[in-house]
């Protein structure tokens, strides 16, 4: 009755969604620290 033709696409979409959510959480937690570190690196160049 059901086919598995769209299963792979759905699995890739779920993986992509989980990766995107993980990146959003990581950047919201460590975003200011990363920005400060990046600014310090840029400021150290003449």
Helices and strands as residue ranges (DSSP letters): H 7-44
